[in-house]
Structures are given as structure tokens and as C-alpha cells.
């Protein structure tokens, strides 16, 4: 992980999404198969905010570096607060507050720690994420501001607000491993191996609670 400052950058301010919205990274990929399936869990209170993704068997490197994802700081909130980034890609934190409000975005997540430092209105800073995993980030100036970045090792993924059906498009034929990134620490999912040769359906991934230590 490393930080690139874009202080003084005056980009086009995109329409703000809701705090709970997601933003997907556009990645060009050849037309290929669609892999679909279901995430299941036996729980009265199933975990929320999941990312189902594919990794090539024996391959851990991302195949493409998409354009940076923007996270805006407006009205003392992150928008969107949850995003997905392909490993090696970047998030640009943009302070577009209407008033003169400073922010200091940071994370202590293992493998992806960063601290942008005090950022004034109109500034932008890019943070590159080189390790797959879940990144929790905050603002040291405003304690109510927090969000989550899901760093995945490939551009083939699907975002779910809760367990259920998923679909991943443009998947090249070959041997893949289906994995799930879960923000809730008490749940886990065992990887599922699958061979893609044309459209593939009926993939089932079961979430389970971790044993208490």
C-alpha cells in the first residue's frame, strides 16, 4: 500500500451515492462465460455486505489495474462508504466539503495500513492497495466517519448485501476457486473449486460461524 497526493486537484465532482451504496470497478474483459450460484447460511441474523470473487488456481496476482475508485468526503460522511478494489488498484479520497472542513483518513488494517494526513477542502489523495483483504478506514478528525474497502485479487466478483444468489459475468474458461470476503468477523466460507467451460450454474458456497477461541 502507498499513498499518492493529489492536493489541489480540481476534478469533476460526481453525484454522491448513499452511504450504504456500492461502487463497482469497471474492468474490460473478453466476452466469456457466466458463473452463477448461491451463498447460503443457517442463521437468524445472517451477515451483511459480502463480496464473492474468483481466483485462478495457483495464481494470486490481479490480471488488470482498473481506474481509481473515488470516495468522497461530504457532510462529514464517506460516500460511498463501501467499495471493492482489485488488488493493485487505488482509491482516491476526495474532500469536497462545501465548508472549510479538514479530514484525516487512515486505516490500521493489517497489510494495508495508511494515514493520509490532514487534507483540506478540495484535496484528493490516492491510496494503492497491494494486499487482498478487508480494509476498515476512518477519519481521525470526525469519529463518526468510517467505511470498508474490499480488496480482491481478480476483476471477477459480485457484491451482495446479504447471502443469496450471485452472478459473475465474463469469466474466462479454466479452473477457478470461488471465495467470499465477509466483513463480519464471526463468519467464514470454505473455498469452492470449479471448472468453467461455458456458463456454469448451481455453485453453492456455505457460510459458517467460526468457533469461539
N, CA and C of each residue as an Amber inpcrd file, in Angstrom:
protein
   639
   0.8430000  -1.1890000   0.0000000   0.0000000   0.0000000   0.0000000
   0.8730000   1.2310000   0.0000000   0.5190000   2.2450000  -0.8300000
   1.1970000   3.5240000  -0.7320000   0.2300000   4.6280000  -1.1180000
   0.5680000   5.8510000  -0.6970000  -0.3250000   6.9910000  -0.8680000
   0.2610000   7.9490000  -1.8890000  -0.5760000   8.4250000  -2.8070000
  -0.1610000   9.4440000  -3.7690000  -1.0250000  10.6740000  -3.5510000
  -0.3850000  11.8050000  -3.2700000  -1.1370000  13.0300000  -3.0070000
  -1.5530000  13.6950000  -4.3000000  -2.8130000  14.1210000  -4.3300000
  -3.3340000  14.8860000  -5.4570000  -3.8550000  16.2230000  -4.9450000
  -3.2030000  16.7790000  -3.9430000  -3.6490000  18.0280000  -3.3460000
  -3.7440000  19.1090000  -4.4230000  -4.8240000  19.8590000  -4.3550000
  -5.0380000  20.9110000  -5.3290000  -5.7570000  20.4330000  -6.5680000
  -6.0250000  19.1400000  -6.6470000  -6.7310000  18.5700000  -7.7940000
  -8.1600000  19.0790000  -7.8270000  -8.6020000  19.5270000  -9.0120000
  -9.9810000  20.0090000  -9.1600000 -10.6740000  19.1610000 -10.2000000
 -11.1580000  18.0100000  -9.7940000 -11.8090000  17.0960000 -10.7290000
 -13.2850000  17.3540000 -10.8000000 -13.9290000  16.6040000 -11.6440000
 -15.3760000  16.7030000 -11.7600000 -15.9950000  15.9950000 -10.5770000
 -16.8530000  16.6690000  -9.8640000 -17.4880000  16.0830000  -8.6870000
 -18.6340000  15.2120000  -9.1470000 -18.5210000  13.9550000  -8.8680000
 -19.5550000  13.0210000  -9.2690000 -20.7510000  13.1400000  -8.3470000
 -21.9110000  12.6910000  -8.8380000 -23.1020000  12.6680000  -7.9920000
 -22.8670000  11.7580000  -6.8190000 -23.2220000  12.2120000  -5.6560000
 -22.9530000  11.4290000  -4.4580000 -23.9540000  10.3100000  -4.3260000
 -23.4510000   9.1430000  -3.9370000 -24.3190000   7.9960000  -3.7030000
 -24.6540000   7.9440000  -2.2290000 -25.5890000   7.0730000  -1.8650000
 -25.9220000   6.8880000  -0.4650000 -24.7710000   6.2200000   0.2410000
 -24.6860000   6.4280000   1.5570000 -23.5540000   5.8980000   2.3120000
 -23.4630000   4.3900000   2.2160000 -24.6150000   3.7140000   2.0530000
 -24.6010000   2.2600000   2.0270000 -24.5040000   1.7220000   0.6080000
 -24.3060000   2.6010000  -0.3530000 -24.2340000   2.1340000  -1.7320000
 -22.8600000   1.5640000  -2.0230000 -22.7740000   0.8750000  -3.1380000
 -21.5220000   0.2630000  -3.5600000 -21.0810000   0.9070000  -4.8610000
 -19.8100000   0.8180000  -5.1460000 -19.3280000   1.2460000  -6.4450000
 -18.4880000   0.1220000  -7.0140000 -18.7440000  -0.2530000  -8.2500000
 -18.0190000  -1.3440000  -8.8840000 -16.9150000  -0.7700000  -9.7570000
 -15.7940000  -1.4680000  -9.8250000 -14.6720000  -1.0170000 -10.6170000
 -14.8420000  -1.4920000 -12.0510000 -14.8790000  -0.5990000 -13.0460000
 -15.0250000  -1.0450000 -14.4240000 -13.7350000  -1.6660000 -14.9280000
 -13.7970000  -2.9010000 -15.3760000 -12.6290000  -3.6020000 -15.8880000
 -13.0040000  -4.2460000 -17.2060000 -12.2440000  -3.9730000 -18.2450000
 -12.5410000  -4.5750000 -19.5300000 -12.1320000  -6.0350000 -19.5160000
 -12.9870000  -6.8910000 -20.0620000 -12.7060000  -8.3190000 -20.0960000
 -13.3670000  -8.9070000 -21.3320000 -12.7560000  -9.9050000 -21.9430000
 -13.3530000 -10.5060000 -23.1300000 -14.6430000 -11.2140000 -22.7790000
 -15.5550000 -11.2580000 -23.7630000 -16.8150000 -11.9660000 -23.5450000
 -16.5140000 -13.4240000 -23.2510000 -17.0970000 -13.9350000 -22.2030000
 -16.8320000 -15.3170000 -21.8090000 -18.0530000 -15.8450000 -21.0850000
 -17.8170000 -16.7670000 -20.1710000 -18.9220000 -17.4540000 -19.5110000
 -19.4520000 -16.6560000 -18.3270000 -20.6370000 -17.0670000 -17.8890000
 -21.2420000 -16.5170000 -16.6800000 -21.2940000 -17.6060000 -15.6240000
 -20.7960000 -17.2940000 -14.4400000 -20.8230000 -18.2410000 -13.3290000
 -21.8540000 -17.7480000 -12.3280000 -22.7850000 -18.6060000 -11.9780000
 -23.8290000 -18.2150000 -11.0310000 -23.9570000 -19.2580000  -9.9360000
 -24.4780000 -18.8430000  -8.8110000 -24.6310000 -19.7560000  -7.6900000
 -25.3500000 -19.0890000  -6.5420000 -25.1310000 -19.6300000  -5.3450000
 -25.8370000 -19.1370000  -4.1680000 -24.9370000 -19.1870000  -2.9420000
 -25.0250000 -18.1620000  -2.1300000 -24.3640000 -18.1300000  -0.8310000
 -25.4200000 -18.4540000   0.2150000 -25.1870000 -19.4940000   0.9980000
 -26.1690000 -19.9150000   1.9930000 -25.5870000 -19.8020000   3.3980000
 -26.4730000 -19.6600000   4.3720000 -26.0580000 -19.6140000   5.7660000
 -27.2550000 -19.9750000   6.6320000 -26.9930000 -20.7320000   7.6870000
 -28.0440000 -21.0760000   8.6420000 -27.9160000 -20.1520000   9.8420000
 -28.6530000 -19.0660000   9.7990000 -28.5780000 -18.0840000  10.8770000
 -29.8060000 -17.1910000  10.8270000 -30.3240000 -16.8460000  11.9950000
 -31.4500000 -15.9180000  12.0510000 -30.9970000 -14.4860000  11.7520000
 -29.7140000 -14.2370000  11.9660000 -29.1490000 -12.9250000  11.6650000
 -27.9240000 -13.0990000  10.7660000 -28.1520000 -13.3470000   9.4950000
 -27.0270000 -13.5890000   8.5850000 -26.1610000 -12.3440000   8.4080000
 -24.8950000 -12.5410000   8.1010000 -24.0090000 -11.3890000   7.9050000
 -24.4070000 -10.5990000   6.6650000 -24.0880000  -9.3190000   6.6780000
 -24.3780000  -8.4500000   5.5480000 -23.0790000  -8.0170000   4.8750000
 -23.2160000  -7.5390000   3.6550000 -22.0890000  -6.9790000   2.9050000
 -21.0270000  -8.0380000   2.6080000 -21.2420000  -8.7610000   1.5330000
 -20.3560000  -9.8400000   1.1130000 -19.8380000  -9.5550000  -0.2950000
 -18.6470000 -10.0570000  -0.5790000 -18.1160000  -9.9940000  -1.9350000
 -17.6860000 -11.3990000  -2.3390000 -18.3180000 -11.9380000  -3.3700000
 -17.9490000 -13.2370000  -3.9230000 -16.9590000 -12.9750000  -5.0500000
 -15.8190000 -13.6560000  -5.0390000 -14.8330000 -13.3990000  -6.0850000
 -14.1500000 -14.6920000  -6.5150000 -13.5000000 -14.6350000  -7.6680000
 -12.8070000 -15.7920000  -8.2220000 -11.3080000 -15.5540000  -8.2220000
 -10.5620000 -16.6200000  -7.9620000  -9.1170000 -16.5890000  -8.1320000
  -8.7210000 -17.7740000  -8.9950000  -7.7160000 -17.5800000  -9.8030000
  -7.2190000 -18.6600000 -10.6440000  -6.4370000 -19.6270000  -9.7710000
  -6.6370000 -20.9140000  -9.9610000  -5.9270000 -21.8960000  -9.1420000
  -4.4280000 -21.7440000  -9.3590000  -3.7160000 -21.4800000  -8.2490000
  -2.2730000 -21.3220000  -8.3150000  -1.8160000 -19.9340000  -8.7120000
  -2.7610000 -18.9950000  -8.9060000  -2.4180000 -17.6360000  -9.3280000
  -3.0050000 -16.6480000  -8.3350000  -2.1730000 -15.7490000  -7.8090000
  -2.6540000 -14.8040000  -6.7990000  -2.6140000 -13.3570000  -7.2680000
  -2.0910000 -13.1090000  -8.4670000  -1.9510000 -11.7360000  -8.9310000
  -3.1630000 -11.2960000  -9.7330000  -3.5280000 -10.0400000  -9.5730000
  -4.6140000  -9.4770000 -10.3580000  -4.1860000  -9.3680000 -11.8180000
  -5.1310000  -9.5210000 -12.7340000  -4.8200000  -9.5090000 -14.1560000
  -4.9620000  -8.1290000 -14.7730000  -5.5160000  -7.1720000 -14.0630000
  -5.7150000  -5.8400000 -14.6130000  -5.7300000  -4.8100000 -13.4950000
  -5.3600000  -3.5840000 -13.8440000  -5.4160000  -2.4870000 -12.8810000
  -6.4610000  -1.4820000 -13.3540000  -7.6170000  -1.4680000 -12.7260000
  -8.6860000  -0.5650000 -13.1500000  -8.4110000   0.8680000 -12.7250000
  -9.2490000   1.7660000 -13.2090000  -9.1470000   3.1700000 -12.8180000
  -9.4380000   3.3100000 -11.3260000  -8.8650000   4.3340000 -10.6820000
  -9.1110000   4.5250000  -9.2440000 -10.5920000   4.7030000  -8.9280000
 -10.9880000   4.2040000  -7.7800000 -12.3380000   4.4050000  -7.2660000
 -12.3270000   5.6600000  -6.4010000 -13.3340000   6.4820000  -6.5210000
 -13.4030000   7.6910000  -5.7090000 -14.3140000   7.4990000  -4.5030000
 -13.8230000   7.9220000  -3.3480000 -14.6340000   8.0070000  -2.1360000
 -14.6580000   9.4760000  -1.7290000 -15.8430000  10.0430000  -1.6910000
 -15.9960000  11.4580000  -1.3710000 -16.1920000  11.6590000   0.1290000
 -15.7510000  12.8030000   0.5990000 -15.9810000  13.2280000   1.9760000
 -16.8480000  14.4820000   1.9020000 -18.1060000  14.2860000   2.2450000
 -19.0810000  15.3750000   2.1250000 -20.0500000  15.2950000   3.2960000
 -20.3400000  16.4240000   3.9050000 -21.2380000  16.4690000   5.0640000
 -20.7500000  15.5550000   6.1850000 -19.4280000  15.4780000   6.3260000
 -18.7840000  14.6530000   7.3560000 -19.1760000  13.1740000   7.2220000
 -19.2860000  12.7150000   5.9880000 -19.5800000  11.3110000   5.7020000
 -18.7350000  10.8490000   4.5210000 -18.4530000   9.5310000   4.4770000
 -17.8220000   8.9280000   3.3130000 -18.9190000   8.4860000   2.3510000
 -18.7350000   8.7600000   1.0730000 -19.7400000   8.3660000   0.0930000
 -19.0660000   7.9740000  -1.2200000 -19.2230000   6.6870000  -1.6260000
 -19.8440000   5.6000000  -0.8640000 -18.9180000   5.1470000   0.2600000
 -19.4750000   4.5270000   1.2570000 -18.6650000   4.1030000   2.4010000
 -18.0830000   2.7080000   2.2080000 -18.6250000   1.9520000   1.2560000
 -18.1370000   0.6000000   0.9900000 -17.8490000   0.4490000  -0.4930000
 -16.6310000   0.0150000  -0.8110000 -16.2460000  -0.1580000  -2.2090000
 -15.4470000  -1.4460000  -2.3710000 -15.3270000  -1.8810000  -3.6220000
 -14.4910000  -3.0260000  -3.9730000 -13.3670000  -2.5320000  -4.8700000
 -12.1500000  -2.9710000  -4.5870000 -10.9830000  -2.5810000  -5.3650000
 -10.2150000  -3.8400000  -5.7450000  -9.8000000  -3.9160000  -7.0020000
  -8.9650000  -5.0320000  -7.4280000  -7.5460000  -4.8040000  -6.9250000
  -6.9190000  -5.8570000  -6.4290000  -5.5650000  -5.7810000  -5.8830000
  -4.6270000  -5.0280000  -6.8260000  -3.9020000  -4.0650000  -6.2800000
  -3.0230000  -3.2250000  -7.0780000  -3.6730000  -1.9340000  -7.5170000
  -4.9880000  -1.8440000  -7.3560000  -5.7200000  -0.6400000  -7.7250000
  -5.7030000   0.3930000  -6.6160000  -6.3510000   1.5170000  -6.8750000
  -6.2870000   2.6430000  -5.9410000  -7.6680000   3.1730000  -5.6070000
  -7.7270000   3.7990000  -4.4410000  -8.8900000   4.5840000  -4.0350000
  -8.4350000   6.0310000  -3.9220000  -9.2070000   6.9320000  -4.5030000
  -8.9160000   8.3550000  -4.3690000  -9.8980000   8.9610000  -3.3710000
  -9.3670000   9.4390000  -2.2720000 -10.1770000  10.0850000  -1.2450000
 -10.2500000  11.5810000  -1.5590000 -11.4480000  12.0530000  -1.8590000
 -11.6500000  13.4330000  -2.2960000 -12.4190000  14.2090000  -1.2290000
 -11.8320000  15.2850000  -0.7580000 -12.5120000  16.1540000   0.2040000
 -13.2590000  17.2330000  -0.5770000 -14.5530000  17.0360000  -0.7800000
 -15.3410000  18.0440000  -1.4800000 -16.4430000  18.5970000  -0.5800000
 -16.0520000  18.8590000   0.6760000 -16.9590000  19.5280000   1.5980000
 -17.2980000  20.9290000   1.0690000 -18.5130000  21.3770000   1.3140000
 -18.8910000  22.7330000   0.9180000 -18.2320000  23.7700000   1.8250000
 -18.0760000  23.4190000   3.0890000 -17.4350000  24.3210000   4.0380000
 -15.9560000  23.9590000   4.1730000 -15.2080000  24.8100000   4.8550000
 -13.7790000  24.5520000   5.0640000 -13.6040000  23.5420000   6.1920000
 -13.7400000  22.2710000   5.8490000 -13.6350000  21.1820000   6.8240000
 -12.4830000  20.2750000   6.4120000 -11.5650000  20.0240000   7.3330000
 -10.4400000  19.1240000   7.0850000 -10.8130000  17.6950000   7.4710000
 -10.1660000  16.7400000   6.7990000 -10.3170000  15.3290000   7.1420000
  -8.9380000  14.6830000   7.2060000  -8.8460000  13.5880000   7.9510000
  -7.6120000  12.8010000   8.0060000  -7.9970000  11.3270000   7.9470000
  -7.9710000  10.7700000   6.7370000  -8.3890000   9.3840000   6.5300000
  -7.2190000   8.4530000   6.8220000  -7.5030000   7.3760000   7.5650000
  -6.4470000   6.4300000   7.9180000  -7.0330000   5.0360000   8.0990000
  -6.1470000   4.0480000   8.1100000  -6.5410000   2.6670000   8.3860000
  -5.4170000   1.9650000   9.1200000  -5.7980000   1.0760000  10.0290000
  -4.8290000   0.2460000  10.7530000  -4.9430000  -1.2170000  10.3390000
  -5.6520000  -1.4830000   9.2480000  -5.8520000  -2.8590000   8.7940000
  -4.5300000  -3.4850000   8.3600000  -4.2960000  -4.7070000   8.8010000
  -3.0370000  -5.4020000   8.5350000  -2.7890000  -5.5380000   7.0380000
  -1.5940000  -5.1570000   6.6100000  -1.2100000  -5.2740000   5.2120000
  -1.6050000  -4.0920000   4.3540000  -2.5130000  -3.2670000   4.8450000
  -2.9720000  -2.1130000   4.0700000  -3.0990000  -0.8640000   4.9430000
  -2.1660000  -0.7010000   5.8740000  -2.2080000   0.4750000   6.7390000
  -1.8670000   1.7310000   5.9330000  -2.5320000   2.8220000   6.2620000
  -2.1920000   4.0980000   5.6420000  -2.6960000   5.2380000   6.5170000
  -2.1140000   6.4000000   6.3150000  -2.5370000   7.6200000   7.0030000
  -2.2910000   8.7760000   6.0410000  -3.3520000   9.3310000   5.4990000
  -3.2200000  10.3870000   4.5020000  -2.6930000  11.6740000   5.1170000
  -3.0330000  11.9170000   6.3630000  -2.6900000  13.1870000   6.9800000
  -3.8230000  14.1820000   6.7840000  -3.6650000  15.3520000   7.3540000
  -4.7260000  16.3530000   7.3000000  -4.9300000  16.8190000   5.8610000
  -6.1580000  16.6800000   5.3680000  -6.4880000  17.0280000   3.9870000
  -7.5580000  18.1120000   3.9750000  -7.2500000  19.2230000   3.3440000
  -8.1650000  20.3600000   3.3120000  -9.2180000  20.2070000   2.2220000
 -10.2100000  21.0500000   2.2620000 -11.2570000  21.0860000   1.2470000
 -10.6310000  21.2300000  -0.1400000 -11.1160000  20.4340000  -1.0950000
 -10.6130000  20.4900000  -2.4600000  -9.4460000  19.5720000  -2.7450000
  -8.9380000  18.8730000  -1.7370000  -7.7840000  17.9910000  -1.9290000
  -8.2180000  16.5970000  -2.3490000  -7.2680000  15.8660000  -2.9250000
  -7.5060000  14.4770000  -3.2930000  -6.2430000  13.6680000  -3.1000000
  -6.3600000  12.4880000  -2.5450000  -5.2030000  11.6280000  -2.2850000
  -5.5150000  10.2080000  -2.7060000  -4.6100000   9.6040000  -3.4750000
  -4.7790000   8.2240000  -3.9070000  -4.0230000   7.2760000  -2.9820000
  -4.6850000   6.1930000  -2.6240000  -4.0690000   5.1330000  -1.8300000
  -4.1340000   3.8550000  -2.6510000  -2.9830000   3.2120000  -2.8740000
  -2.9150000   1.9710000  -3.6360000  -2.9230000   0.7850000  -2.6770000
  -3.6950000  -0.2390000  -3.0230000  -3.8560000  -1.3990000  -2.1540000
  -3.2450000  -2.6280000  -2.8240000  -2.1940000  -3.1540000  -2.2030000
  -1.4250000  -4.2470000  -2.7930000  -1.6970000  -5.6010000  -2.1540000
  -2.4350000  -5.6240000  -1.0580000  -2.7240000  -6.8770000  -0.3640000
  -4.2290000  -7.1290000  -0.3530000  -4.6680000  -8.3270000  -0.7550000
  -6.1030000  -8.6230000  -0.6860000  -6.5700000  -8.7120000   0.7570000
  -7.8120000  -8.3540000   0.9910000  -8.3590000  -8.4110000   2.3420000
  -9.3770000  -7.3070000   2.5580000  -9.8070000  -7.1760000   3.7960000
 -10.7960000  -6.1670000   4.1650000 -10.0950000  -5.0190000   4.8840000
 -10.3390000  -3.8180000   4.4140000  -9.7090000  -2.6260000   4.9740000
 -10.7860000  -1.7620000   5.6300000 -10.6600000  -1.5790000   6.9310000
 -11.5380000  -0.6670000   7.6590000 -10.8370000   0.6890000   7.7370000
 -11.5290000   1.7400000   7.3280000 -10.9010000   3.0570000   7.3510000
 -11.7750000   4.0610000   8.1040000 -11.1150000   5.1120000   8.6060000
 -11.7720000   6.0710000   9.4860000 -11.2390000   7.4770000   9.2140000
 -11.8300000   8.4470000   9.8930000 -11.3230000   9.8230000   9.8920000
 -10.9610000  10.1770000  11.3300000  -9.7120000  10.5570000  11.5550000
  -9.2790000  10.8620000  12.9220000  -9.8670000  12.1750000  13.4310000
 -10.3810000  13.0010000  12.5330000 -10.9740000  14.2750000  12.9350000
 -12.4370000  14.1040000  13.3290000 -13.1390000  13.2170000  12.6220000
 -14.5700000  13.0060000  12.8660000 -14.7980000  11.5280000  13.1880000
 -15.0250000  11.2210000  14.4430000 -15.0710000   9.8430000  14.9230000
 -16.2410000   9.0460000  14.3540000 -17.2560000   9.7160000  13.8430000
 -18.4160000   9.0040000  13.3060000 -18.1910000   8.5160000  11.8820000
 -17.1120000   8.9330000  11.2520000 -16.8600000   8.5610000   9.8590000
 -16.0850000   7.2540000   9.7850000 -16.6280000   6.2920000   9.0660000
 -15.9480000   5.0110000   8.8790000 -16.4610000   4.3430000   7.6140000
 -15.6720000   3.4050000   7.0950000 -16.0730000   2.6910000   5.8920000
 -15.2610000   1.4210000   5.7140000 -15.5380000   0.6960000   4.6370000
 -14.8890000  -0.5870000   4.3760000 -14.4870000  -0.6800000   2.9110000
 -13.2680000  -1.1560000   2.6800000 -12.7820000  -1.4250000   1.3270000
 -12.4970000  -2.9160000   1.2180000 -13.1080000  -3.5740000   0.2440000
 -12.8440000  -4.9780000  -0.0290000 -11.8100000  -5.0430000  -1.1570000
 -10.6080000  -5.5330000  -0.8420000  -9.5620000  -5.6700000  -1.8490000
  -9.5440000  -7.1230000  -2.3110000  -9.8530000  -7.3500000  -3.5870000
  -9.9370000  -8.7080000  -4.1230000  -8.8530000  -8.9060000  -5.1770000
  -8.3720000 -10.1510000  -5.3580000  -7.2280000 -10.3950000  -6.2340000
  -7.5490000 -10.5260000  -7.7140000  -8.8100000 -10.4330000  -8.1000000
  -9.1480000 -10.5500000  -9.5190000 -10.3310000  -9.6530000  -9.8440000
 -10.5290000  -9.3260000 -11.1240000 -11.6460000  -8.4610000 -11.5110000
 -12.9700000  -9.1950000 -11.6500000 -12.9940000 -10.4730000 -11.2590000
 -14.2250000 -11.2650000 -11.3840000 -14.8610000 -11.4110000 -10.0030000
 -15.8920000 -10.6230000  -9.7580000 -16.5170000 -10.6330000  -8.4380000
 -17.9600000 -10.1700000  -8.5330000 -18.7000000 -10.4240000  -7.4460000
 -20.0840000  -9.9630000  -7.3200000 -20.2830000  -9.4480000  -5.9050000
 -21.0710000  -8.4060000  -5.7680000 -21.3360000  -7.7790000  -4.4750000
 -22.7370000  -8.1460000  -4.0100000 -22.8420000  -8.5960000  -2.7660000
 -24.1350000  -8.9580000  -2.1840000 -24.3360000  -8.1970000  -0.8760000
 -25.5250000  -7.6810000  -0.6790000 -25.8350000  -7.0410000   0.5990000
 -26.0960000  -8.0770000   1.6820000 -26.5150000  -9.2760000   1.2510000
 -26.7940000 -10.3670000   2.1900000 -26.6420000 -11.6830000   1.4330000
 -26.5320000 -12.8320000   2.1280000 -26.4290000 -14.1180000   1.4370000
 -27.5910000 -14.3320000   0.4720000 -27.3030000 -15.0070000  -0.6340000
 -28.3240000 -15.2490000  -1.6450000 -27.6800000 -15.5540000  -2.9800000
 -28.4390000 -15.3580000  -4.0470000 -27.9510000 -15.6640000  -5.3870000
 -26.9000000 -14.6500000  -5.8350000 -25.9320000 -15.1380000  -6.6190000
 -24.9280000 -14.2490000  -7.1950000 -24.6570000 -14.6480000  -8.6410000
 -24.0760000 -13.7320000  -9.3790000 -23.7320000 -13.9800000 -10.7810000
 -22.4860000 -13.1850000 -11.1350000 -21.5160000 -13.8600000 -11.7410000
 -20.2740000 -13.2190000 -12.1660000 -20.1380000 -13.4230000 -13.6700000
 -20.0390000 -12.3380000 -14.4070000 -20.0250000 -12.4020000 -15.8680000
 -18.6070000 -12.3260000 -16.4300000 -18.4740000 -12.6710000 -17.7050000
 -17.2270000 -12.5450000 -18.4680000 -16.0700000 -13.3170000 -17.8480000
 -16.3700000 -14.5140000 -17.3600000 -15.3310000 -15.3490000 -16.7380000
 -14.6780000 -16.2210000 -17.8070000 -13.3740000 -16.1250000 -18.0110000
 -12.6960000 -16.9860000 -18.9780000 -12.7720000 -18.4520000 -18.5560000
 -12.7850000 -19.3410000 -19.5330000 -12.7830000 -20.7680000 -19.2260000
 -11.5150000 -21.1380000 -18.4630000 -11.6350000 -22.1540000 -17.6150000
 -10.4800000 -22.6160000 -16.8610000 -10.8590000 -23.0470000 -15.4640000
  -9.8550000 -23.3520000 -14.6750000 -10.0600000 -23.7850000 -13.2930000
  -9.9800000 -22.5780000 -12.3610000 -11.0390000 -22.4080000 -11.5640000
 -11.1370000 -21.2650000 -10.6750000 -11.4740000 -21.7100000  -9.2550000
 -11.2380000 -20.8080000  -8.3120000 -11.6350000 -21.0280000  -6.9260000
 -12.5900000 -19.9040000  -6.5420000 -13.7640000 -20.2860000  -6.0210000
 -14.7600000 -19.3130000  -5.5770000 -14.5310000 -19.0280000  -4.0940000
 -14.3560000 -17.7580000  -3.7490000 -14.1390000 -17.3680000  -2.3610000
 -15.1010000 -16.2470000  -1.9830000 -15.2600000 -16.0400000  -0.6860000
 -16.1550000 -14.9920000  -0.1990000 -15.4200000 -14.1300000   0.8220000
 -15.4840000 -12.8320000   0.6260000 -14.9400000 -11.8820000   1.5910000
 -16.0900000 -11.3770000   2.4510000 -15.9660000 -11.5550000   3.7700000
 -17.0600000 -11.2700000   4.7020000 -16.5860000 -10.2350000   5.7160000
 -17.3200000  -9.1470000   5.8360000 -16.9110000  -8.1120000   6.7860000
 -17.1670000  -8.5200000   8.2360000 -18.1160000  -9.4310000   8.4480000
 -18.4280000  -9.9180000   9.7950000 -17.3590000 -10.9290000  10.2140000
 -16.6750000 -10.6630000  11.2990000 -15.5320000 -11.4850000  11.7020000
 -15.9090000 -12.8790000  12.1790000 -17.1550000 -13.0880000  12.5570000
 -17.5340000 -14.3820000  13.1270000 -17.9090000 -15.4130000  12.0700000
 -17.9010000 -15.0280000  10.8030000 -18.2920000 -15.9610000   9.7480000
 -17.1270000 -16.2460000   8.8080000 -17.1640000 -17.4350000   8.2190000
 -16.1560000 -17.8260000   7.2480000 -16.8220000 -18.6660000   6.1610000
 -16.1150000 -18.8360000   5.0540000 -16.6160000 -19.6530000   3.9500000
 -15.4640000 -20.4590000   3.3780000 -15.6790000 -21.7540000   3.1840000
 -14.6520000 -22.6030000   2.5940000 -14.6090000 -22.3820000   1.0850000
 -13.4160000 -22.2910000   0.4820000 -13.3080000 -22.0990000  -0.9640000
 -13.9420000 -23.2620000  -1.7290000 -14.4950000 -22.9610000  -2.8860000
 -15.1090000 -23.9730000  -3.7460000 -14.3930000 -23.9550000  -5.0910000
 -13.8760000 -25.1100000  -5.5080000 -13.1900000 -25.2070000  -6.7960000
 -14.2060000 -25.4960000  -7.8960000 -14.0110000 -24.8430000  -9.0360000
 -14.9490000 -25.0150000 -10.1390000 -14.2000000 -24.8950000 -11.4640000
 -14.6080000 -25.7020000 -12.4240000 -14.0710000 -25.6180000 -13.7790000
 -15.0990000 -24.9360000 -14.6670000 -14.7110000 -23.8270000 -15.2560000
 -15.6120000 -23.0670000 -16.1190000 -15.3480000 -23.4430000 -17.5720000
 -16.3880000 -23.9210000 -18.2360000 -16.3310000 -24.2500000 -19.6640000
 -17.7080000 -23.9220000 -20.2250000 -17.9300000 -22.6650000 -20.5030000
 -19.2760000 -22.2190000 -20.8160000 -19.9760000 -21.8190000 -19.5320000
 -21.2240000 -21.3780000 -19.6460000 -21.9710000 -20.9350000 -18.4700000
 -22.0430000 -22.0290000 -17.4160000 -21.7680000 -21.6560000 -16.1770000
 -21.7370000 -22.6040000 -15.0640000 -22.7220000 -22.1550000 -13.9990000
 -23.5690000 -23.0850000 -13.5460000 -24.5870000 -22.7550000 -12.5580000
 -24.4840000 -23.6740000 -11.3430000 -25.3580000 -23.3950000 -10.3870000
 -25.5360000 -24.2610000  -9.2180000 -24.2990000 -24.3620000  -8.3370000
 -23.5030000 -23.3070000  -8.2780000 -22.3900000 -23.2660000  -7.3370000
 -22.9390000 -22.8390000  -5.9810000 -22.6910000 -23.6310000  -4.9610000
 -23.2010000 -23.3210000  -3.6260000 -22.0210000 -23.1220000  -2.6770000
 -21.9970000 -21.9800000  -2.0150000 -20.9750000 -21.6870000  -1.0120000
 -21.6850000 -21.4530000   0.3120000 -21.3080000 -22.2260000   1.3160000
 -21.9800000 -22.1300000   2.6090000 -21.1380000 -21.3390000   3.6000000
 -21.7830000 -20.3780000   4.2480000 -21.1290000 -19.6230000   5.3100000
 -21.3510000 -20.3250000   6.6410000 -20.3300000 -20.3110000   7.4700000
 -20.4310000 -20.9240000   8.7920000 -19.8300000 -19.9970000   9.8330000
 -20.3300000 -20.1140000  11.0470000 -19.7610000 -19.3430000  12.1430000
 -18.4300000 -19.9560000  12.5690000 -17.4830000 -19.0930000  12.8760000
 -16.2040000 -19.5630000  13.3730000 -16.3520000 -20.0380000  14.8080000
 -15.5640000 -21.0270000  15.1890000 -15.5780000 -21.4940000  16.5660000
 -14.9860000 -20.4600000  17.4960000 -15.5340000 -20.3770000  18.6790000
 -15.0100000 -19.4150000  19.6590000 -13.6780000 -19.8920000  20.2050000
 -12.7520000 -18.9580000  20.3540000 -11.4330000 -19.3090000  20.8870000
 -11.4180000 -19.1770000  22.4010000
